[in-house]
Each structure stands twice: as C-alpha cells, then as structure tokens.
Amino acid sequence: MDTILVVGVGSVVGANLAATLSDRYRVVGLTMSAALPGIDGCELANCPGLNPEGIRQCIAATGPDWIVHCGPASQSAWEQQVEH
C-alpha cells in the first residue's frame, strides 16, 4: 500500500484530502500544531522544524511514496503573479 504524506493537513484542503484518501492509502498528515484533532484513518506527525534537516527527518520517519503540499505557501497554477 502506498504512503501519502500530506503536508499542511491542518488546512481545509489538506484535512479533506487526507480523509478522502485514507481508505485507499496509508495517509500521514504532517502538522506544526499538536492541537490538531484526529482524522479517521490518518496518522498525524509533527515536524520538528521548518528547516532542511527537520524536513528530511519527517520524510525519513514516514517513508512516503507521495508527498502532497497543502500549506499556505502553495500556489495554484491560475494565481496571478504580482510584482511589487
């Protein structure tokens, strides 16, 4: 069974994606908040830090086949790039 790491599982998109995929895949939701409520069928993991080493540790600990980023830094293809 493939493992999907959902980064940003605390967002609306991340939580719904994790809940939807959890019946077909092993889903690990990555969060920076320990107060996040559980999602049925989804394992939750805390990231030790948003630095390269902390991210490597999260990936090594969960062993994902796929990584989906649903955090606030993600941008959609239709967002307009605005230069300041």
Residue pairs with C-beta under 8 A, 6 or more apart in sequence:
1 25
1 26
2 25
2 26
2 65
2 66
3 25
3 26
3 27
3 28
3 62
3 63
3 64
3 65
3 66
4 21
4 25
4 26
4 27
4 28
4 64
4 65
4 66
4 67
4 68
5 28
5 30
5 58
5 59
5 62
5 64
5 66
5 67
5 68
6 14
6 17
6 18
6 21
6 27
6 28
6 29
6 30
6 42
6 68
6 70
7 14
7 30
7 67
7 68
7 69
7 70
7 71
8 14
8 30
8 31
8 69
8 70
8 71
8 72
8 74
9 15
9 18
9 29
9 30
9 31
9 36
9 39
9 42
9 44
9 70
10 31
10 32
10 33
10 36
11 70
11 71
11 72
13 70
14 29
14 68
14 70
14 71
15 29
15 39
17 68
17 70
18 27
18 29
18 39
18 42
19 39
19 40
19 41
19 42
21 27
22 39
22 40
22 41
22 42
23 41
26 43
27 39
27 41
27 42
27 43
28 42
28 43
28 44
28 45
28 62
28 64
29 36
29 39
29 42
29 43
29 44
29 45
30 45
30 46
30 47
30 58
30 62
31 44
31 45
31 46
31 47
32 46
32 47
32 50
34 46
36 44
38 44
45 58
45 61
45 62
47 54
47 55
47 57
47 58
48 54
48 57
48 58
59 67
